[in-house]
Structures are given as C-alpha cells and as structure tokens.
C-alpha cells in the first residue's frame, strides 16, 4: 500500500474540513425546512426533525409566487448566459487572433473593468434602463449583466493557447473568418465554454442586487429577490423561509451535477493553456 506524505494528508484533511464547513449551512437549511414550524424555535435545539414533514414546502408553493419567480430566474439566467457567451467569444477571438490599431489599449480597458465594483455602476445603469423604458422587463435585468470582462480574459487566454495551424488549415479549405470562429474555435473550446456558461448561469441566477434595483413589480421578481420578499411576508416562519431557500438553490445543484465533468475539464484546460 502506497504511503501518503504528510503534506498530502494535511491537504486532504484541510479540504475535508472545508467541505464540512460548506455543507453544514445547506444541511441545516434542509433540516429546518422539514421540521414542523413550532419545532424550529424550540430550545434546546434539535438537530433532526422529530417528525419530518413537507408542510413548509406545500405552504410555500400554495401561498407564494415562487413558480413565477422560477420562470423569471430561468429566462434571465438563460438569456444572460447565451448573450455573455456570444459577446465574450467574439471579443476574446478578436483580441486573440486579429490585429488592429489600439488593440492592446482596448484590451487593457476591458481588463480594467474587472477592477470596477458593480455597485459603482448601479445608479447610471438604472438611469439608462429607465430612459430606455426597460425597468420591470427581462431585458432590463439581462443587458447590464452581459458585460463580463473576466470571461473575455479567460477565453482570450484559452484562444491564445490554441495552435494557429488549425486556422491555417481551415483557410486553405476556403473557410472565412466567421466560419473559423464557429466551425473551428468554438468546437475546440467546448469544455471551457461549458465552464464559463455554468459560472455565468450561477452568477445570473444568484444575482440579487441588480434585479432588486430594476424590478418593482412582484410578478417580475427573480428567485433571490422573491426570497427576500418571502422572508418579509412570513416574518419568523423559519421552516417556510428555509423551504424557499432550498427550492431556490435546487436548480443550481441540478445544473452543476449534470455538467460538473465539463466544468472540471474546462477549468483544467484553462489552467494548462492559459
């Protein structure tokens, strides 16, 4: 049997502790959501429900607008992901494979966008959306989230690592630059694109601040904004609050479980070729 070195054992133990710390709040939310309401505030605290019940989930689904918020979050997250991938691929390919005056300066401006806190842009973005009459609309929530300098940087670094021989071979066959992007570069970049898409989807799904600012109609709220509304409506009904939180996070777990192999491969490829 191969003997593990002390650093590897220490790293494994540290990773296990971090995993436990990360899982405890999730398990606590699931545990609380399955308790009868009166048991959630009982002292001493019970770690497991004495009689597990789905009453909190039924109450949330019957009383709230959570299904509508699910639809809103899905539409917004899918549109943000699709448009972010489209814009980021074209921008990253342009910075990686083309030459034009001011290219380095423009790329520097894009990268500088990473350093700008999103909160600084809230007021001018809201004024812009208001002038375009996009408040309380899907496009009002989607368009400001499409700008993603980090994704452009990650994809550019990946494209830089792709051999130009593939493009030269495509040009010999008569492919245009547009055909090279979508017929050569994009298929070769599928793992990193899936990883970028998953991270973008998760970010858009969990985004609270901007949808909270740009929506006033309850029927246009997304899951994070709606959950805050549920908390205010239900007061101290912890079981229903936790049931709403579990339902809100469930799609992310499903998406990650379906695509985790691509995410790990994409992150690995970006690290090797970046």
C-alpha positions as a printed Julia matrix, in Angstrom:
274×3 Matrix{Float64}:
   0.0    0.0     0.0
   1.39   3.38   -1.01
   2.19   5.62    1.95
   0.9    9.2     1.72
   3.24  12.06    2.57
   2.41  14.45    5.42
   1.65  17.45    3.11
  -0.84  15.38    1.12
  -2.53  14.15    4.3
  -2.67  17.73    5.65
  -4.2   18.99    2.38
  -6.77  16.17    2.37
  -7.75  16.86    5.99
  -7.99  20.62    5.32
 -10.13  20.02    2.23
 -12.4   17.68    4.19
 -12.86  20.29    6.94
 -13.67  23.0     4.39
 -16.18  20.67    2.72
 -17.89  20.05    6.08
 -17.99  23.79    6.84
 -19.52  24.41    3.39
 -22.12  21.66    3.78
 -23.3   22.48    7.32
 -25.44  25.55    6.34
 -27.01  23.62    3.45
 -27.85  20.62    5.63
 -29.14  22.94    8.36
 -31.46  24.68    5.87
 -32.76  21.3     4.59
 -33.2   20.03    8.16
 -35.1   23.15    9.25
 -37.35  23.06    6.18
 -38.51  19.54    7.13
 -39.43  20.46   10.72
 -42.9   21.49   11.96
 -42.93  25.28   12.36
 -43.17  25.2    16.18
 -40.1   22.95   16.37
 -37.81  25.41   14.55
 -37.6   27.78   17.54
 -37.67  25.17   20.32
 -34.84  25.14   22.85
 -32.67  23.23   23.25
 -32.1   23.0    19.52
 -32.84  19.62   17.95
 -30.54  18.69   15.09
 -33.03  16.35   13.44
 -36.81  16.82   12.97
 -38.84  14.69   15.36
 -41.5   14.18   12.66
 -40.27  15.2     9.17
 -42.96  16.99    7.18
 -43.26  18.68    3.81
 -45.83  21.2     5.13
 -43.43  24.13    4.68
 -42.85  23.24    1.01
 -46.59  22.85    0.38
 -47.28  26.2     2.06
 -44.62  28.0     0.02
 -45.87  26.52   -3.26
 -49.52  27.3    -2.46
 -49.19  30.78   -0.94
 -46.27  32.35   -2.75
 -45.36  33.21   -6.32
 -42.28  31.02   -6.29
 -43.16  29.22   -9.54
 -43.42  32.58  -11.31
 -40.06  33.59   -9.82
 -38.58  30.3   -11.04
 -39.7   31.12  -14.58
 -38.31  34.67  -14.32
 -34.96  33.44  -12.98
 -34.73  30.78  -15.69
 -35.45  33.26  -18.5
 -32.99  35.82  -17.13
 -30.21  33.31  -16.4
 -30.53  31.59  -19.81
 -30.52  34.9   -21.71
 -27.57  36.25  -19.71
 -25.61  33.03  -20.28
 -26.31  32.86  -24.02
 -25.54  36.54  -24.67
 -22.47  36.54  -22.42
 -21.03  33.55  -24.3
 -21.78  35.18  -27.66
 -20.22  38.54  -26.75
 -17.28  37.03  -24.86
 -16.35  34.58  -27.65
 -16.36  37.3   -30.31
 -14.44  39.76  -28.12
 -11.9   37.16  -26.98
 -11.3   35.92  -30.53
 -10.86  39.48  -31.77
  -8.28  40.29  -29.09
  -6.5   36.95  -29.54
  -6.4   36.48  -33.31
  -6.77  39.86  -35.01
  -4.6   42.95  -35.12
  -5.95  46.49  -35.27
  -4.81  49.89  -34.0
  -5.28  50.28  -30.25
  -5.88  46.56  -29.64
  -3.68  46.41  -26.53
  -5.2   49.61  -25.14
  -8.74  48.33  -25.69
  -7.91  45.01  -24.07
  -6.42  46.92  -21.13
  -9.67  48.9   -20.81
 -11.66  45.67  -20.82
  -9.44  44.14  -18.13
  -9.66  47.35  -16.09
 -13.42  46.7   -15.96
 -12.66  43.82  -13.58
 -11.47  46.33  -11.01
 -14.68  48.41  -11.08
 -17.11  47.38   -8.29
 -20.58  46.68   -9.73
 -22.14  48.87   -7.03
 -20.48  51.94   -8.56
 -22.43  51.43  -11.78
 -25.85  50.89  -10.2
 -27.11  54.49  -10.46
 -26.0   55.2   -14.07
 -27.24  51.77  -15.19
 -30.63  52.35  -13.61
 -30.88  55.78  -15.24
 -30.01  54.22  -18.59
 -32.55  51.4   -18.21
 -35.16  53.92  -17.08
 -34.53  56.17  -20.1
 -34.88  53.12  -22.36
 -38.11  52.13  -20.53
 -36.64  48.74  -19.62
 -37.46  48.87  -15.89
 -39.57  45.84  -14.87
 -38.63  43.98  -18.06
 -36.47  40.93  -18.74
 -34.12  42.94  -20.96
 -33.66  45.48  -18.19
 -32.39  42.69  -15.95
 -30.39  40.91  -18.66
 -28.47  43.52  -20.66
 -26.35  45.05  -17.82
 -25.25  41.54  -16.78
 -23.96  40.59  -20.24
 -20.77  42.64  -19.81
 -18.24  40.16  -18.35
 -14.56  41.22  -18.59
 -13.43  38.16  -16.62
 -14.99  35.81  -19.19
 -13.34  37.73  -22.06
  -9.97  37.43  -20.3
 -10.38  33.68  -19.63
 -11.46  32.9   -23.2
  -8.68  35.04  -24.71
  -6.08  33.17  -22.68
  -7.57  29.9   -23.91
  -7.63  31.02  -27.56
  -4.0   32.16  -27.22
  -3.07  28.57  -26.4
  -4.78  27.09  -29.49
  -2.37  26.38  -32.34
  -2.8   28.61  -35.39
  -2.24  25.56  -37.6
  -5.94  24.68  -37.27
  -6.96  28.09  -38.63
  -4.38  27.91  -41.43
  -5.76  24.51  -42.44
  -9.31  25.9   -42.44
  -8.24  28.88  -44.58
  -6.65  26.52  -47.09
 -10.07  24.84  -47.36
 -11.65  28.23  -48.1
 -13.19  28.96  -44.67
 -13.99  32.58  -43.85
 -13.04  34.13  -40.5
 -16.66  33.82  -39.35
 -16.64  30.11  -40.27
 -13.31  29.66  -38.47
 -14.75  31.11  -35.26
 -17.91  28.98  -35.18
 -16.63  25.92  -37.06
 -13.13  25.57  -35.6
 -12.51  27.63  -32.45
 -15.87  27.15  -30.73
 -15.99  23.32  -31.1
 -12.37  23.08  -29.87
 -13.25  25.3   -26.89
 -16.35  23.37  -25.8
 -15.08  22.42  -22.28
 -14.02  25.97  -21.36
 -17.23  27.37  -22.9
 -19.32  24.98  -20.8
 -17.38  26.03  -17.68
 -17.83  29.72  -18.49
 -21.51  29.13  -19.23
 -22.08  27.32  -15.92
 -20.36  30.03  -13.89
 -22.3   32.73  -15.76
 -25.6   30.9   -15.22
 -24.9   30.52  -11.49
 -23.92  34.19  -11.19
 -27.04  35.34  -13.03
 -29.31  33.01  -11.01
 -27.89  34.22   -7.67
 -27.69  37.9    -8.61
 -29.75  39.83   -6.09
 -28.71  43.48   -6.24
 -29.43  44.4    -9.85
 -32.8   42.55  -10.21
 -33.8   44.07   -6.86
 -32.98  47.57   -8.16
 -34.57  47.27  -11.6
 -37.81  45.47  -10.65
 -40.74  46.84   -8.69
 -43.46  44.51   -9.99
 -43.7   41.32   -7.83
 -44.57  39.28  -10.92
 -41.16  40.2   -12.45
 -39.08  39.26   -9.4
 -36.4   36.6    -9.63
 -35.8   33.9    -7.02
 -33.29  35.84   -4.81
 -35.49  38.96   -4.78
 -38.61  36.87   -4.22
 -36.98  35.02   -1.3
 -36.28  38.33    0.4
 -39.94  39.19   -0.13
 -40.97  35.83    1.34
 -38.84  36.48    4.4
 -40.55  39.82    4.93
 -44.01  38.35    4.39
 -43.6   35.26    6.56
 -41.9   37.0     9.5
 -40.26  34.34   11.65
 -41.61  31.25    9.88
 -38.2   29.67    9.57
 -39.4   26.4     8.04
 -41.06  28.22    5.12
 -38.07  30.54    4.66
 -35.69  27.56    4.54
 -38.03  25.64    2.22
 -37.99  28.61   -0.17
 -34.19  28.76    0.01
 -33.88  25.02   -0.72
 -36.24  25.27   -3.68
 -34.36  28.32   -4.96
 -30.98  26.57   -4.86
 -32.17  23.24   -6.26
 -31.83  24.15   -9.98
 -28.2   25.16   -9.46
 -27.37  21.8    -7.9
 -29.07  20.0   -10.81
 -27.23  22.08  -13.44
 -23.88  21.57  -11.74
 -24.49  17.83  -11.27
 -25.28  17.45  -14.98
 -22.26  19.42  -16.22
 -19.65  19.02  -13.47
 -17.42  16.85  -15.66
 -17.3   19.59  -18.3
 -16.7   22.27  -15.66
 -13.71  20.44  -14.15
 -12.28  19.71  -17.61
 -12.82  23.3   -18.74
 -11.15  24.79  -15.69
  -8.27  22.36  -16.11
  -7.81  23.24  -19.78
  -7.88  26.95  -18.98
  -5.21  26.46  -16.36
  -2.96  24.44  -18.62
  -3.3   26.56  -21.75
  -3.79  29.93  -20.09
